[in-house]
Amino acid sequence: MLSSVLDSSATHAPTIVNLDNGLTIIAEQMPVEAVNLNVWLRVGSALESNDINGMAHFLEHMVFKGTPKLKSGEFEQRIEQKGAVTNAATSQEYTHFYVTSAPPDFAELVPLQLDVVFNPMIENGAFEREKLVVLEEIRRSHDNPNRRTFYRAMETCFESLPYRRPVLGPASVIEGLTSQQMREFHGSCYHPTSVTAVAVGNLPVEELVETVANSFEQTYYAKQTISDTFKALKFPTVPELPFQDIIRQEYEDDQLQQARLIMMWKVPGFLELNETYALDVLASILGKGKTSRLFQDLREDKGLVSQISVSNMTQKVQGMFYVAAKLSKDNITEVEKIIIQHLHKIQKESIKEEELNRIKRQAINRFIFNNERPSDRTNLYGYYYSQMQDINMALSYPQIIQSLTLNDIQKAAQKYLNLNAYGVTIVKNCN
């Protein structure tokens, strides 16, 4: 067993323990009368092939349908009896399961959480019943105009990377999946080297680590149903080339009250993390909050949009910098032109000192406010470690933002936001 305490501020001093079996445990004592266990796995839709797209999310559902020791529904009942809460989520590059309890109940509930994660029965009958639930979730996602628009934007941005596919998968694929396929997928992907177990709360670090390590030893055993097909699945490692010209995709959607305009650029992800920070600041300057440039100009002054925002979405291999607006379809051409003008001005003149200082203050405050609860900390540590096998960059985020200069912002805009090559998704309402 190897452990290390990270160099960090007094309010963030997590301990990382790497067990001989490959499991990583991150623990931190925090003076709040709760403890959160968050189990992160490097398993998500980006790991899947097209013919099993949606398997990781479907498996997240099946994890709660019983183990050799726990009947279906018993885990939730025992959690609720203690007044604890539990949930799970699947994304493109991770799946995580979490439970929050009172400190005295932690040692009793951790083995239950690990049991459902590592030992799901995935029985045929339960599998077929839950398949209907997943198919209904897919149907509801298709009925959501905002989700439909986002999916279309991702398809425009990424030509081959699996980020273009929905996490839930298409209904046609889910309908064809079998319980045996899922058992093999689980056995291949849910193993110690894929796991980061994070525990934060009001118990000594040594007790948190020992409880998680012992519970893992009690509940985990290597699966026999490991398919060579699933063992060969790997996350992508090579980003796509930037857009070479302006790519436009237009759709009509009769459920929209207003049209949608999304402009996007392919930008660095976690593999080039140092390149992402200036883009984060640029997104805030342009379109986060009511004082941002595009909100003030296009909504407040000109009234050309009802909503506008800018995000720098960071994924492991490649990210997407995008501007999203709700507007009248008659204003689409003019709004796109004005957005390009704003970007050109930043590329030519950079931004103002007071704008950068405002973002720096916001970054520090947001980091503090967003890490006040044990669950906040386990999400921060688990997310970064599962993606990078390191959390120092997460803890130093405010300091990195503080170090950025006006020149850094200008260079990022010039390097990554080509004004003559980007993607555009337009969704017009039919009214």
C-alpha positions as CSV (number, residue, x, y, z in Angstrom):
1,M,0.0,0.0,0.0
2,L,1.4,3.4,-1.0
3,S,0.1,6.7,0.2
4,S,0.8,10.4,-0.3
5,V,-0.6,13.6,1.0
6,L,-0.8,16.2,-1.7
7,D,0.6,19.7,-1.4
8,S,-2.4,21.9,-1.2
9,S,-4.2,24.6,0.8
10,A,-5.2,23.9,4.4
11,T,-8.8,23.4,3.4
12,H,-7.8,20.7,0.8
13,A,-5.5,18.0,2.0
14,P,-6.6,14.8,0.5
15,T,-4.6,11.6,0.9
16,I,-4.1,9.3,-2.0
17,V,-3.6,5.6,-1.4
18,N,-2.8,3.1,-4.1
19,L,-3.5,-0.5,-3.1
20,D,-1.5,-3.4,-4.4
21,N,-4.7,-4.8,-6.1
22,G,-4.9,-1.6,-8.3
23,L,-7.6,0.2,-6.4
24,T,-7.0,3.9,-5.7
25,I,-8.5,5.4,-2.6
26,I,-8.6,9.2,-1.9
27,A,-9.6,10.3,1.6
28,E,-10.0,13.5,3.5
29,Q,-11.4,14.4,6.8
30,M,-13.8,17.4,6.7
31,P,-15.6,18.9,9.8
32,V,-19.1,18.3,8.5
33,E,-21.4,15.7,10.1
34,A,-21.7,13.6,6.9
35,V,-19.5,11.3,4.9
36,N,-19.7,10.8,1.2
37,L,-18.3,7.8,-0.7
38,N,-18.0,8.3,-4.4
39,V,-16.9,5.3,-6.6
40,W,-15.6,6.5,-10.0
41,L,-14.9,4.1,-12.8
42,R,-13.2,4.8,-16.1
43,V,-16.2,3.4,-18.0
44,G,-18.4,5.5,-20.2
45,S,-20.0,5.7,-23.7
46,A,-16.7,6.8,-25.3
47,L,-15.3,3.4,-24.4
48,E,-18.0,1.6,-26.3
49,S,-18.2,0.5,-29.9
50,N,-21.1,1.5,-32.1
51,D,-22.8,-1.8,-31.7
52,I,-23.0,-1.6,-27.9
53,N,-23.5,2.2,-27.6
54,G,-25.5,2.8,-24.4
55,M,-24.2,-0.3,-22.6
56,A,-22.4,1.7,-19.9
57,H,-25.5,3.7,-19.0
58,F,-27.8,0.6,-19.1
59,L,-25.3,-1.2,-16.8
60,E,-25.6,1.7,-14.3
61,H,-29.3,0.9,-14.1
62,M,-28.7,-2.9,-13.6
63,V,-26.2,-2.4,-10.8
64,F,-29.1,-1.7,-8.5
65,K,-31.1,-4.8,-9.4
66,G,-29.7,-7.2,-6.9
67,T,-26.5,-9.1,-6.0
68,P,-26.0,-12.7,-4.6
69,K,-26.2,-11.0,-1.1
70,L,-28.8,-8.3,-1.7
71,K,-32.2,-8.7,-3.3
72,S,-33.4,-6.2,-5.8
73,G,-34.4,-3.0,-3.9
74,E,-32.8,-4.1,-0.7
75,F,-29.8,-1.8,-1.1
76,E,-32.0,1.2,-1.4
77,Q,-34.2,0.1,1.5
78,R,-31.1,-0.3,3.8
79,I,-29.8,3.1,2.7
80,E,-33.1,4.8,3.4
81,Q,-33.4,3.1,6.8
82,K,-30.2,5.0,7.8
83,G,-31.4,8.3,6.4
84,A,-28.6,8.1,3.8
85,V,-28.9,9.0,0.1
86,T,-27.5,7.3,-3.0
87,N,-27.4,7.8,-6.7
88,A,-25.3,7.3,-9.8
89,A,-24.5,8.9,-13.2
90,T,-22.9,7.9,-16.5
91,S,-21.1,10.2,-18.9
92,Q,-18.9,9.7,-21.9
93,E,-15.7,8.9,-20.0
94,Y,-16.8,7.8,-16.5
95,T,-19.5,6.2,-14.4
96,H,-19.8,7.0,-10.7
97,F,-21.9,5.7,-7.8
98,Y,-22.2,7.6,-4.5
99,V,-23.7,7.4,-1.1
100,T,-23.9,10.1,1.7
101,S,-24.4,9.0,5.3
102,A,-23.9,10.0,8.8
103,P,-20.4,9.2,10.1
104,P,-21.5,6.4,12.5
105,D,-23.2,4.6,9.6
106,F,-20.4,4.8,7.1
107,A,-18.7,1.5,7.9
108,E,-22.0,-0.4,7.6
109,L,-23.0,1.2,4.2
110,V,-19.7,1.1,2.3
111,P,-19.8,-2.7,1.8
112,L,-23.3,-2.5,0.5
113,Q,-22.4,0.2,-2.0
114,L,-19.3,-1.7,-3.2
115,D,-21.3,-5.0,-3.4
116,V,-23.9,-3.5,-5.8
117,V,-21.2,-2.0,-7.9
118,F,-19.0,-5.1,-8.3
119,N,-21.4,-8.0,-8.0
120,P,-24.7,-7.2,-9.9
121,M,-26.6,-10.4,-10.8
122,I,-27.8,-9.0,-14.2
123,E,-30.6,-11.6,-14.3
124,N,-32.4,-12.1,-17.6
125,G,-35.8,-11.1,-16.4
126,A,-34.6,-8.0,-14.6
127,F,-32.5,-7.1,-17.6
128,E,-35.5,-7.2,-20.0
129,R,-37.7,-5.2,-17.6
130,E,-35.0,-2.5,-17.1
131,K,-34.5,-2.4,-20.8
132,L,-38.0,-0.9,-21.1
133,V,-37.1,1.7,-18.6
134,V,-33.9,2.7,-20.5
135,L,-35.9,2.8,-23.8
136,E,-38.4,5.2,-22.2
137,E,-35.5,7.4,-21.0
138,I,-34.2,7.5,-24.5
139,R,-37.6,8.4,-25.8
140,R,-37.9,11.2,-23.3
141,S,-34.5,12.5,-24.3
142,H,-35.6,12.7,-27.9
143,D,-38.7,14.7,-26.8
144,N,-36.5,17.3,-25.1
145,P,-35.7,20.1,-27.6
146,N,-32.6,21.2,-25.8
147,R,-31.2,17.7,-25.8
148,R,-32.0,17.2,-29.4
149,T,-30.2,20.4,-30.3
150,F,-27.1,19.5,-28.2
151,Y,-26.9,16.0,-29.9
152,R,-27.0,17.7,-33.3
153,A,-24.2,20.1,-32.3
154,M,-22.0,17.2,-31.1
155,E,-22.6,15.4,-34.4
156,T,-21.6,18.6,-36.2
157,C,-18.5,19.1,-34.2
158,F,-17.1,15.5,-34.1
159,E,-16.8,13.5,-37.3
160,S,-15.5,10.3,-35.8
161,L,-14.8,10.6,-32.1
162,P,-17.4,8.9,-29.9
163,Y,-18.4,12.2,-28.3
164,R,-20.7,12.6,-31.3
165,R,-22.9,9.7,-29.9
166,P,-25.4,10.0,-27.1
167,V,-24.5,8.5,-23.8
168,L,-27.9,6.7,-23.6
169,G,-27.3,5.1,-27.0
170,P,-29.9,4.7,-29.8
171,A,-33.0,2.6,-29.1
172,S,-32.2,0.2,-31.9
173,V,-28.9,-0.8,-30.2
174,I,-30.4,-1.0,-26.7
175,E,-33.2,-3.3,-28.0
176,G,-30.6,-5.8,-29.3
177,L,-28.3,-6.0,-26.2
178,T,-28.3,-9.2,-24.2
179,S,-27.8,-9.8,-20.5
180,Q,-24.8,-12.0,-21.3
181,Q,-23.2,-9.2,-23.2
182,M,-23.7,-6.9,-20.2
183,R,-22.2,-9.5,-17.8
184,E,-19.2,-9.8,-20.0
185,F,-18.9,-6.0,-20.3
186,H,-19.1,-5.6,-16.5
187,G,-16.5,-8.3,-15.9
188,S,-14.2,-6.6,-18.4
189,C,-14.6,-3.0,-17.3
190,Y,-15.4,-3.0,-13.6
191,H,-12.0,-4.0,-12.1
192,P,-9.8,-2.4,-9.5
193,T,-7.4,-0.6,-11.9
194,S,-10.5,1.3,-13.3
195,V,-11.7,2.4,-9.9
196,T,-11.1,5.6,-7.8
197,A,-12.9,5.4,-4.5
198,V,-13.2,8.8,-2.8
199,A,-14.3,9.2,0.8
200,V,-14.7,12.6,2.4
201,G,-16.3,13.5,5.7
202,N,-16.0,13.7,9.5
203,L,-14.0,10.6,10.2
204,P,-10.2,10.2,10.5
205,V,-8.4,9.6,7.2
206,E,-7.0,6.3,8.4
207,E,-10.5,5.1,9.2
208,L,-11.9,6.2,5.9
209,V,-9.2,4.4,4.0
210,E,-9.3,1.2,6.1
211,T,-13.1,1.0,5.8
212,V,-13.0,1.3,2.0
213,A,-10.1,-1.0,1.6
214,N,-11.5,-3.7,3.8
215,S,-15.0,-3.4,2.2
216,F,-13.4,-3.8,-1.2
217,E,-11.6,-7.0,-0.2
218,Q,-14.9,-8.4,1.2
219,T,-16.9,-7.6,-1.9
220,Y,-14.7,-7.8,-5.0
221,Y,-13.7,-11.0,-6.8
222,A,-12.4,-11.3,-10.3
223,K,-15.2,-12.2,-12.8
224,Q,-14.9,-15.3,-15.0
225,T,-17.1,-14.0,-17.8
226,I,-14.6,-11.7,-19.5
227,S,-14.9,-11.4,-23.2
228,D,-11.9,-10.8,-25.4
229,T,-14.1,-8.4,-27.4
230,F,-14.8,-6.2,-24.4
231,K,-11.2,-6.5,-23.0
232,A,-10.1,-4.9,-26.3
233,L,-12.3,-1.8,-25.8
234,K,-10.2,1.3,-25.3
235,F,-10.9,5.0,-25.0
236,P,-9.8,7.1,-28.0
237,T,-6.5,8.9,-27.7
238,V,-6.1,11.0,-30.9
239,P,-8.0,14.2,-31.3
240,E,-9.6,15.2,-34.6
241,L,-8.2,17.9,-36.8
242,P,-9.7,21.4,-36.4
243,F,-12.3,22.5,-38.9
244,Q,-10.8,23.4,-42.2
245,D,-13.7,25.6,-43.3
246,I,-17.2,26.6,-42.1
247,I,-19.4,23.5,-41.8
248,R,-23.1,24.1,-41.5
249,Q,-25.9,21.8,-40.5
250,E,-29.5,23.0,-40.5
251,Y,-32.6,21.3,-39.1
252,E,-36.2,22.1,-38.5
253,D,-37.9,21.4,-35.2
254,D,-41.7,22.0,-34.8
255,Q,-41.4,21.8,-31.0
256,L,-39.2,24.9,-30.7
257,Q,-40.7,28.3,-29.9
258,Q,-37.5,30.0,-31.0
259,A,-34.6,29.0,-33.3
260,R,-31.2,27.8,-32.0
261,L,-27.8,28.9,-33.2
262,I,-24.7,27.0,-32.0
263,M,-21.2,27.9,-33.3
264,M,-18.4,25.6,-32.3
265,W,-14.7,25.0,-32.4
266,K,-12.6,21.8,-31.6
267,V,-10.2,22.7,-28.8
268,P,-7.8,20.9,-26.5
269,G,-9.1,18.5,-23.8
270,F,-7.5,16.9,-20.7
271,L,-4.6,15.6,-22.8
272,E,-3.5,19.2,-23.2
273,L,-5.0,20.6,-20.0
274,N,-2.7,23.6,-19.8
275,E,-4.2,24.9,-23.1
276,T,-7.7,24.9,-21.7
277,Y,-7.5,27.5,-18.9
278,A,-7.3,30.6,-21.2
279,L,-10.3,29.2,-23.1
280,D,-12.3,28.9,-19.9
281,V,-11.6,32.6,-19.2
282,L,-12.5,33.5,-22.7
283,A,-15.8,31.7,-22.4
284,S,-16.6,33.6,-19.3
285,I,-15.7,36.9,-20.8
286,L,-17.9,36.3,-23.8
287,G,-21.0,34.6,-22.5
288,K,-21.2,33.7,-18.8
289,G,-23.5,36.0,-16.8
290,K,-25.3,39.2,-17.4
291,T,-22.1,41.3,-17.6
292,S,-20.6,39.2,-20.4
293,R,-19.9,40.8,-23.7
294,L,-22.3,38.8,-25.9
295,F,-25.1,39.0,-23.4
296,Q,-24.8,42.8,-23.1
297,D,-24.5,43.4,-26.8
298,L,-26.9,40.9,-28.4
299,R,-29.5,40.7,-25.7
300,E,-29.5,43.9,-23.6
301,D,-28.4,46.4,-26.3
302,K,-29.6,45.0,-29.6
303,G,-32.4,42.6,-28.5
304,L,-31.4,40.1,-31.1
305,V,-31.4,37.0,-28.8
306,S,-33.5,35.9,-25.8
307,Q,-30.6,33.8,-24.4
308,I,-26.9,33.5,-25.2
309,S,-24.1,31.6,-23.5
310,V,-20.6,30.4,-24.1
311,S,-18.9,27.3,-22.8
312,N,-15.6,25.6,-23.0
313,M,-16.5,21.9,-22.6
314,T,-13.4,19.9,-21.7
315,Q,-13.3,16.2,-22.4
316,K,-10.4,13.9,-22.2
317,V,-9.2,13.7,-25.9
318,Q,-10.8,16.9,-27.3
319,G,-13.1,19.6,-26.1
320,M,-15.6,21.9,-27.8
321,F,-15.8,25.7,-27.4
322,Y,-19.2,26.8,-28.3
323,V,-21.6,29.7,-28.4
324,A,-25.3,28.9,-28.1
325,A,-28.2,31.3,-28.7
326,K,-32.0,31.3,-28.7
327,L,-33.3,33.8,-31.2
328,S,-35.7,34.5,-34.0
329,K,-34.7,32.6,-37.1
330,D,-34.7,36.0,-38.9
331,N,-31.8,37.1,-36.8
332,I,-29.5,34.1,-37.3
333,T,-27.3,35.6,-40.0
334,E,-26.8,38.9,-38.2
335,V,-26.1,37.3,-34.8
336,E,-23.5,34.9,-36.3
337,K,-21.8,37.9,-37.9
338,I,-21.7,39.9,-34.6
339,I,-20.2,37.0,-32.7
340,I,-17.4,36.7,-35.2
341,Q,-16.8,40.5,-34.9
342,H,-16.5,40.1,-31.1
343,L,-14.0,37.3,-31.5
344,H,-12.0,39.3,-34.1
345,K,-11.8,42.2,-31.7
346,I,-10.4,39.9,-29.0
347,Q,-7.9,38.4,-31.4
348,K,-6.7,41.9,-32.4
349,E,-6.8,43.7,-29.1
350,S,-7.2,41.0,-26.4
351,I,-9.6,41.8,-23.5
352,K,-9.6,44.5,-20.8
353,E,-7.7,44.2,-17.5
354,E,-10.9,44.7,-15.5
355,E,-12.6,41.9,-17.3
356,L,-9.8,39.5,-16.5
357,N,-9.7,40.6,-12.9
358,R,-13.4,40.0,-12.6
359,I,-13.1,36.4,-13.9
360,K,-10.2,35.8,-11.5
361,R,-12.3,36.8,-8.5
362,Q,-15.1,34.6,-9.7
363,A,-12.9,31.6,-10.2
364,I,-11.6,31.8,-6.6
365,N,-15.0,32.3,-5.1
366,R,-16.6,29.6,-7.3
367,F,-13.9,27.1,-6.2
368,I,-14.6,27.8,-2.6
369,F,-18.4,27.8,-2.8
370,N,-18.4,24.6,-4.9
371,N,-16.3,22.6,-2.5
372,E,-18.1,23.2,0.8
373,R,-19.7,19.8,1.1
374,P,-18.2,16.3,1.3
375,S,-20.0,15.4,-2.0
376,D,-18.4,18.4,-3.7
377,R,-14.9,17.3,-2.7
378,T,-15.5,13.6,-3.8
379,N,-16.8,14.8,-7.2
380,L,-13.8,17.1,-7.6
381,Y,-11.2,14.5,-6.6
382,G,-12.9,11.6,-8.3
383,Y,-13.4,13.4,-11.6
384,Y,-9.9,14.6,-12.0
385,Y,-8.2,11.4,-10.8
386,S,-10.3,9.2,-12.9
387,Q,-9.4,11.3,-16.0
388,M,-5.8,12.2,-15.2
389,Q,-4.6,10.0,-12.3
390,D,-3.8,13.3,-10.6
391,I,-5.7,15.9,-8.7
392,N,-3.1,18.6,-8.2
393,M,-4.4,20.5,-11.3
394,A,-7.9,20.5,-9.8
395,L,-6.7,22.0,-6.5
396,S,-4.5,24.6,-8.2
397,Y,-7.2,25.8,-10.6
398,P,-7.7,29.2,-9.0
399,Q,-4.0,29.8,-8.9
400,I,-3.6,28.9,-12.5
401,I,-6.4,31.3,-13.5
402,Q,-4.8,34.0,-11.4
403,S,-1.5,33.6,-13.4
404,L,-3.1,34.1,-16.8
405,T,-2.4,37.4,-18.6
406,L,-4.2,39.4,-21.2
407,N,-1.7,38.1,-23.8
408,D,-2.6,34.5,-22.8
409,I,-6.2,35.1,-23.6
410,Q,-5.5,36.8,-26.9
411,K,-3.2,34.0,-28.0
412,A,-5.7,31.3,-27.1
413,A,-8.4,33.1,-29.2
414,Q,-6.0,33.4,-32.1
415,K,-4.8,29.8,-31.9
416,Y,-8.0,27.9,-31.5
417,L,-10.9,30.1,-32.7
418,N,-10.4,30.3,-36.4
419,L,-12.9,32.8,-37.8
420,N,-12.9,31.2,-41.2
421,A,-13.3,27.6,-40.0
422,Y,-15.8,26.4,-37.5
423,G,-19.0,24.4,-37.1
424,V,-22.5,25.8,-37.1
425,T,-25.7,24.0,-36.1
426,I,-28.9,25.8,-36.8
427,V,-32.3,24.5,-35.7
428,K,-35.2,26.5,-37.0
429,N,-38.7,26.5,-35.5
430,C,-41.5,25.9,-38.0
431,N,-43.7,28.8,-36.9
